[in-house]
């Protein structure tokens, strides 16, 4: 099944809230080799003006993944996950993610293009805190490989 080009413009419902935990941030920082003390030490984060430890920028994919899961599970999309390669990732922050944030994501399919027999699906995840304030927009381009 080919990727459905009519998917462009589709907006998925908000994800369930994700509560960012201090230990989640610390484990993620360790996994990506982040040594920034603001991500590891609450006192260092507070000294820098943050309420708690600051997540490394790429931590946003943890929240974004929930929206992408909706897209990948959508039968109308026609995306065979076994053929997906992550093509590009971008973040546009209004502020950093900190432990204690409760975040939801709303995924919008920005575009579906075909190039060289492959489909390129670009999706924007608008990630907001519990007060509805914009925290960041995460943009992913998924390449769905065509038949060999």
Buried (B, 14 or more C-beta within 10 A) or exposed (E): EEBBEEBBEBEBEBBEBBEBBBEBBBEBBEEEEBEBBBBBEBEBBEEEEBEBBBBBBBBBBBBBBBBBEBBBEBEEBBBEEEBBEEBEEEBEBEEBBBBBBEBBBBBBBBBBEEEEEBBBBBBBBBBBBEEEEEBBBBBBBBBBBBEE
